[in-house]
Amino acid sequence: MPSAWITEIEHFFISYNRVQGREYKPIKRGGPKVAEETLTNAEQRYKREQKQ
C-alpha cells in the first residue's frame, strides 16, 4: 500500500476520534505480517477476557 494512502487512513482516524472527543495517536507502522500478528494477538486476548 502506498505510503500516501497510509497517511490518509491515519488522518481519517485522527480526525474521526477528535470529532468524537477522543485522542487517537498512531504509534507505529508495519507491514502485512505485523498486522496479522497484531490482529491474532488481539483476538486471543479478547477470547481470554470473555471467559473471565
C-alpha positions, 0 to 999 in steps of 0.5 A: 500500500502506498505510503500516501494512502497510509497517511490518509487512513491515519488522518481519517482516524485522527480526525474521526476520534477528535470529532468524537472527543477522543485522542487517537495517536498512531504509534507505529507502522508495519507491514502485512505480517505485523498486522496479522500478528497484531490482529491474532494477538488481539483476538486471543486476548479478547477470547481470554477476557470473555471467559473471565 
